[in-house]
Amino acid sequence: MFRKVPVNMPKRDELKRYLRQPIVDVPDTTGEYSNYAERNEKKMEKDMPLLGIFPEYIYQSKKYRNCDYAEEIKMAMDKKGMIREHLNKFRKEPLDKDWYPVSVFCEKCNTDATKVKEHNGYNVTYTCKCGHEDTFDIREKGIIKLLWRVDWPMRWYYEKVDFESGGKDHFAAGGSFDTCKDIVKFVYNYEPPSAARYEWIKIKGGQQFSSSAGVATTVSDVMEIYEPEIIRWLFAGSRPATEFSIAFDEEVIKLYEDFDHVERVYYGEDKVTDKEKKKQSRIYELSVVDKPRHRIPYQPSFRHLTNVVQMYDMNIDKAVAYYEKDLEDDFDKERLRLRAMCAKNWIEKYAPDNYKFKIQKNIPVDLVIDKKIKKIFSKLAVRLKEKTWSDKDLHGEFYVLCESEGVKHKDFFKAAYKILINKEQGPKLASFILMLGERAIELFREASR
Ligand SMILES: [Zn+2]
């Protein structure tokens, strides 16, 4: 039932007319889907196969409208007194004697502002706020549905459910799982399913969930910045009843690093205790979308990728080409491309400012560089050409050069970042310069003039 008009939808006045109507009858005012329910369903359904999950979907609205549950609805109405007494045990305000465990959508105004007066076998008589009154056969008209705490156990019985999971809110003492467990026994004579309780999943640094605003972090949002196996790993690596976060802030980098470590443990490249290896390997097997491949996939560092994509002005093809020589096959290339896309999306949508930069074409016009520092850049431009540097050696060289000119390290670093990206700080300097290669050398030459 449509309870509230979400703030993020267009044509809100039009939507207001559909309050209290079935969600499948509410239009999708963006025009993308055939109705509002589908808008929310299809978005998620399209992402599931990418995560290697292939559910069989059962649409409640179709089954109710098709009168598939007529028998089960009658069973609940016949035992409504028992259900009411049971629910009253958990309520401060007891339910009225004439309470029914169903809601009916009026045939005239299509809302559930109705009241069931009585039922006789399959015949139900109701009145509506709009003045409409009618008696109908629930096997012929699918305009009736069970209330939540009866609907859930009914479906366990109808679909022969033997395992059910849900968020912890459903599993509080006297919460819906507790009451449904009893209702399924005495209304449907069915053993309740065994259950798993989930903790909340927190969203760190992303769009906070707000049901009233109609905004939430969706699977698509997460898939924009994480590879499918990392999303699976976040779940597989946490116990169901422990809380964990899906990060959108700078912790994204750490999660990528942690996942890469688990992958290296699986392939024997990172050594851990036997017990830990067994545990992490099982988690890894559950995380990969298909089966683990015969050798370790290429692992481009996410942090490094965020720099490389920016170095190439967000051009993914160029970023992929940068790593070309390290790739062994198409599988490696695919992972790299996907990870590069994720890095690009993260930089564009969520990364803190200190991760973002733009390589300068020329040094900033207003930049004043001290004579001594100019000399360092002149020397550095030459030194960079002399040999193939490692990050570590180049980092050491900065200190040698600073000492030879009597320049404070921090003044040199600040100037270097100003020259390269017109900011006072940025990615780790040595590896950054090596990544930029000729472009950095050109800028240092210009700065030393
Ligand atoms: Zn009505």
Residues whose N, C-alpha, C, O or C-beta is under 5 A from the ligand:
A	BS01	ZN	C106 K108 C109 N110 C128 K129 C130 H132
